[in-house]
């Protein structure tokens, strides 16, 4: 994808809302897409410009065919490069966004995508707000990850054997709360993912180890984390805060890995102090 991305190409996988000239970019996690931010955006200040986008492979079939490269996207570096190309392209759509550093809100895998991009080009970022972030998912003698290699082997085998059955069982675990309507919506986003892309992406996520990178971030970082999250144990959040200089850590009193979807008002309250001042929602 060219750095001189056209406005038409950008619009195909992004959604821009708000009249303000301070850009806030939102990156979703595995299994969802840009619509996962609907509830959160309803309670955020209006005088900002919100840009949410689909990760390559998670949007429409046409967008996936145009942007997703199985070899290139075997590394999160490619997703970080996609993010930086998106930032380069914003002035094609809104000239007043030219040169404006962004507030970046990233969930789960998009948290580390934002970290990588901010290390590479810190001048592009005002601050990072990371929800459910983890630099590494495996447990080791000196690191409190939540999963073992055996857990991952079983997960990958289940995905490869019967993706639909795996997704139906994985969604409630990830969700963490009993809300049939929201769970149905999230399950449908999992079902829409091509199984080969889902498996390949999850292998990339769980094989990634960014522990040596996170301490290089030189923009403000704010961590927001559920109190109970089987993907990211509390100890991982404490580890991350200790290893990112000057970072903050706010807890959301909710279970599950998707608090911005299941409890948007609570996430909004934690997030708002880190946003530039804007008018509250009507």
Secondary structure, DSSP 8 states (H G I E B T S, - for coil): --SS--HHHHHTTEEEE-S-SSEEEEE--TT--GGGGHHHHTTS-SSSEEEEE--TTSS-HHHHHHH--TTGGGSHHHHHHHHHHHHHHHHHH-GGGTT--EEEEEETHHHHHHHHHHHH-GGGEEEEEEES--S--BEETTEE-SB-HHHHHHHHHHHHH-HHHHHHHHHHHHH-S--HHHHHHHHHHHHHS-HHHHHHHHHHHHH---TTTGGG--SEEEEEEEEE-SSS-HHHHHHHHHHSTT-EEEEEEEESS-HHHH-HHHHHHHHHTTS-------
